[in-house]
Amino acid sequence: MSGFPWELQPSRTAGLFAERLRHHGLRLSPSRLDGPQSSVKLIAVRTSKTDGVVRFTVSAPRALAKQLDQMSREKGYDNRSLAVADMIRAGLVEHRQNLGNQEIAGTITLVYDHHKQHVQATLTDIQHDHHEVIIATLHVHLDHHNCLEVLAVRGKAGTIKKIADELIASKGVKHGKLTVTSSGKDLPG
Protein backbone atom coordinates (compact mmCIF):
# COMPACT_ATOMS: atom_id res chain seq x y z
CA MET A 1 0.00 0.00 0.00
CA SER A 2 1.34 3.42 -0.84
CA GLY A 3 0.96 6.51 1.34
CA PHE A 4 -2.54 7.88 2.01
CA PRO A 5 -2.58 11.66 2.59
CA TRP A 6 -5.30 13.07 4.83
CA GLU A 7 -5.63 16.71 5.79
CA LEU A 8 -6.57 17.00 9.47
CA GLN A 9 -6.57 19.80 11.96
CA PRO A 10 -4.47 18.74 14.97
CA SER A 11 -6.95 17.38 17.50
CA ARG A 12 -7.98 14.33 19.47
CA THR A 13 -9.52 13.02 16.24
CA ALA A 14 -6.04 12.75 14.73
CA GLY A 15 -4.89 10.69 17.72
CA LEU A 16 -7.82 8.29 17.37
CA PHE A 17 -7.22 8.10 13.64
CA ALA A 18 -3.52 7.31 14.21
CA GLU A 19 -4.42 4.52 16.62
CA ARG A 20 -6.76 2.96 14.09
CA LEU A 21 -4.08 3.07 11.36
CA ARG A 22 -1.51 1.44 13.69
CA HIS A 23 -3.98 -1.38 14.17
CA HIS A 24 -3.76 -1.99 10.38
CA GLY A 25 0.06 -1.91 10.29
CA LEU A 26 0.36 1.71 9.22
CA ARG A 27 2.01 4.65 10.93
CA LEU A 28 1.50 8.38 10.67
CA SER A 29 4.15 10.79 9.52
CA PRO A 30 3.23 14.40 10.40
CA SER A 31 4.58 17.28 8.36
CA ARG A 32 3.76 20.97 8.73
CA LEU A 33 2.14 22.68 5.75
CA ASP A 34 3.04 26.33 5.32
CA GLY A 35 0.61 28.84 3.96
CA PRO A 36 -2.45 30.88 4.87
CA GLN A 37 -4.47 27.77 5.77
CA SER A 38 -1.79 26.02 7.77
CA SER A 39 -2.66 22.57 9.00
CA VAL A 40 -0.87 19.35 9.79
CA LYS A 41 -0.67 16.87 6.96
CA LEU A 42 -0.72 13.33 8.26
CA ILE A 43 0.50 10.65 5.94
CA ALA A 44 -0.04 6.96 6.47
CA VAL A 45 3.08 5.04 5.56
CA ARG A 46 3.58 1.29 5.50
CA THR A 47 7.14 0.12 5.97
CA SER A 48 8.43 -3.31 5.21
CA LYS A 49 10.83 -4.90 7.64
CA THR A 50 11.91 -7.56 5.15
CA ASP A 51 12.87 -5.60 2.04
CA GLY A 52 14.02 -2.32 3.56
CA VAL A 53 11.63 -0.24 1.47
CA VAL A 54 10.41 3.04 2.94
CA ARG A 55 7.43 4.75 1.40
CA PHE A 56 6.94 8.49 1.73
CA THR A 57 4.75 11.15 0.16
CA VAL A 58 6.04 13.93 -2.04
CA SER A 59 3.86 16.96 -2.70
CA ALA A 60 4.35 18.63 -6.07
CA PRO A 61 2.43 21.02 -8.29
CA ARG A 62 0.06 19.17 -10.63
CA ALA A 63 1.96 20.31 -13.76
CA LEU A 64 5.24 18.99 -12.35
CA ALA A 65 3.64 15.64 -11.48
CA LYS A 66 2.31 15.37 -15.04
CA GLN A 67 5.81 16.04 -16.41
CA LEU A 68 7.21 13.39 -14.06
CA ASP A 69 4.62 10.88 -15.30
CA GLN A 70 5.41 11.70 -18.94
CA MET A 71 9.17 11.38 -18.37
CA SER A 72 8.63 8.12 -16.48
CA ARG A 73 6.66 6.65 -19.41
CA GLU A 74 9.19 7.91 -21.99
CA LYS A 75 12.09 6.36 -20.09
CA GLY A 76 10.23 3.10 -19.55
CA TYR A 77 9.79 3.21 -15.78
CA ASP A 78 7.00 0.98 -14.46
CA ASN A 79 6.00 3.59 -11.88
CA ARG A 80 6.87 6.97 -10.34
CA SER A 81 8.72 5.39 -7.44
CA LEU A 82 11.39 3.91 -9.72
CA ALA A 83 11.85 7.24 -11.49
CA VAL A 84 12.10 9.16 -8.22
CA ALA A 85 14.55 6.59 -6.77
CA ASP A 86 16.82 7.04 -9.82
CA MET A 87 16.63 10.83 -9.45
CA ILE A 88 17.60 10.51 -5.79
CA ARG A 89 20.57 8.31 -6.72
CA ALA A 90 21.64 10.83 -9.38
CA GLY A 91 21.42 13.65 -6.84
CA LEU A 92 23.49 11.66 -4.35
CA VAL A 93 26.15 10.92 -6.97
CA GLU A 94 26.33 14.58 -7.93
CA HIS A 95 26.52 15.62 -4.28
CA ARG A 96 29.28 13.12 -3.54
CA GLN A 97 31.43 14.24 -6.46
CA ASN A 98 31.82 17.54 -4.66
CA LEU A 99 33.09 15.81 -1.52
CA GLY A 100 36.79 15.26 -2.06
CA ASN A 101 37.11 12.16 0.11
CA GLN A 102 34.26 10.12 -1.42
CA GLU A 103 35.09 7.33 -3.86
CA ILE A 104 33.68 7.89 -7.34
CA ALA A 105 34.01 6.30 -10.76
CA GLY A 106 33.69 7.95 -14.11
CA THR A 107 35.25 8.86 -17.41
CA ILE A 108 37.48 11.65 -18.62
CA THR A 109 36.85 12.30 -22.31
CA LEU A 110 39.37 14.25 -24.36
CA VAL A 111 39.43 15.40 -27.98
CA TYR A 112 42.77 16.67 -29.26
CA ASP A 113 44.80 17.23 -32.41
CA HIS A 114 47.58 14.68 -32.29
CA HIS A 115 49.66 16.84 -34.66
CA LYS A 116 50.05 19.50 -31.95
CA GLN A 117 53.56 19.38 -30.59
CA HIS A 118 53.98 17.34 -27.39
CA VAL A 119 50.24 16.85 -26.71
CA GLN A 120 50.37 13.04 -26.76
CA ALA A 121 53.52 12.94 -24.62
CA THR A 122 51.98 15.36 -22.09
CA LEU A 123 48.74 13.37 -21.82
CA THR A 124 50.63 10.08 -21.50
CA ASP A 125 52.91 11.49 -18.78
CA ILE A 126 49.92 12.71 -16.76
CA GLN A 127 48.23 9.33 -17.14
CA HIS A 128 51.35 7.45 -16.01
CA ASP A 129 51.61 9.75 -12.98
CA HIS A 130 48.12 8.64 -11.93
CA HIS A 131 48.03 4.97 -12.97
CA GLU A 132 46.50 4.00 -9.61
CA VAL A 133 43.17 5.71 -10.48
CA ILE A 134 43.12 5.38 -14.29
CA ILE A 135 41.83 1.85 -14.77
CA ALA A 136 41.44 1.76 -18.58
CA THR A 137 41.82 3.91 -21.67
CA LEU A 138 40.30 3.94 -25.15
CA HIS A 139 41.96 5.79 -28.02
CA VAL A 140 40.05 6.45 -31.27
CA HIS A 141 41.22 8.21 -34.44
CA LEU A 142 38.30 10.47 -35.38
CA ASP A 143 39.99 11.71 -38.56
CA HIS A 144 43.49 12.47 -39.85
CA HIS A 145 44.10 15.10 -37.16
CA ASN A 146 41.73 14.53 -34.26
CA CYS A 147 41.77 11.83 -31.62
CA LEU A 148 39.24 10.89 -28.97
CA GLU A 149 40.56 9.48 -25.74
CA VAL A 150 38.34 8.11 -22.98
CA LEU A 151 39.85 7.27 -19.60
CA ALA A 152 37.93 5.15 -17.10
CA VAL A 153 38.77 6.33 -13.59
CA ARG A 154 38.01 5.31 -10.02
CA GLY A 155 39.21 6.97 -6.83
CA LYS A 156 38.69 9.86 -4.44
CA ALA A 157 36.56 12.64 -5.94
CA GLY A 158 39.14 15.35 -5.28
CA THR A 159 41.92 13.36 -6.95
CA ILE A 160 39.82 12.51 -10.01
CA LYS A 161 38.74 16.14 -10.43
CA LYS A 162 42.36 17.33 -10.20
CA ILE A 163 43.54 14.81 -12.83
CA ALA A 164 40.65 15.72 -15.16
CA ASP A 165 41.41 19.43 -14.82
CA GLU A 166 45.10 18.83 -15.57
CA LEU A 167 44.35 16.72 -18.66
CA ILE A 168 41.66 19.05 -20.01
CA ALA A 169 43.88 22.12 -19.51
CA SER A 170 46.79 20.54 -21.41
CA LYS A 171 47.90 22.50 -24.48
CA GLY A 172 46.46 20.92 -27.61
CA VAL A 173 43.29 19.52 -25.99
CA LYS A 174 40.31 20.93 -27.90
CA HIS A 175 37.62 19.65 -25.56
CA GLY A 176 37.43 17.62 -22.40
CA LYS A 177 34.81 16.51 -19.95
CA LEU A 178 34.69 14.65 -16.66
CA THR A 179 31.61 12.49 -16.25
CA VAL A 180 31.09 11.13 -12.76
CA THR A 181 29.07 8.25 -11.42
CA SER A 182 29.11 6.14 -8.29
CA SER A 183 31.40 3.21 -7.68
CA GLY A 184 28.18 1.49 -6.61
CA LYS A 185 29.39 0.65 -3.10
CA ASP A 186 27.46 3.43 -1.39
CA LEU A 187 24.17 3.24 -3.30
CA PRO A 188 21.47 0.73 -2.47
CA GLY A 189 19.84 -1.05 -5.42
C-alpha positions, 0 to 999 in steps of 0.5 A: 500500500502506498501513502494515504494523505489526509488533511486534518486539523491537529486534534484528538480526532487525529490521535484516534485516527492514528491509533486505528491506522496502527492497528492496520500496520500503518504509521502516521508521519506528520509534516507541517504545511506552510501557507495561509491555511496552515494545517498538519498533513498526516501521511499513512506510511507502511514500511516493510521490515523484510525488504528495507523499502520506505514509502513516503509522500512527495507533494508537487504542483500538478503540472510537475507531477504530469511532467514526471509521469510523462518522463517516467513513461518515456524512459520506460519506468514501471512507476513513479517510485522507480523514477524518483529513486533514480533521481535521488541516486543521481542527486546523491552521486552529484553531491558526492562528487563535490566531496573530495574524500568520497570514492567515485568512478567515471570517465574523462573524455578528451578530444585533441589534435595529435599533430600539436607538438607534445600533446600526446607525450603530455597526456601520456605522462599525466596518465602514467603519474596517476596509474593508480586511479586510471583503470582503462583507456580507449583511443580512437582516431576520429579523422586524420588530425583529431583523436578521442581518448576516454579514460575510465577512472576510479578513486577519491573525488578530489583526486579525479577532479584534479587529474581531469582538470590537468588533462583538459587544460593541457595545451592541444586539448580541444575539448574535455569533460569529466563524467562522474558516477558512483562506484556502486558501493554506497548506493542501495539497489 
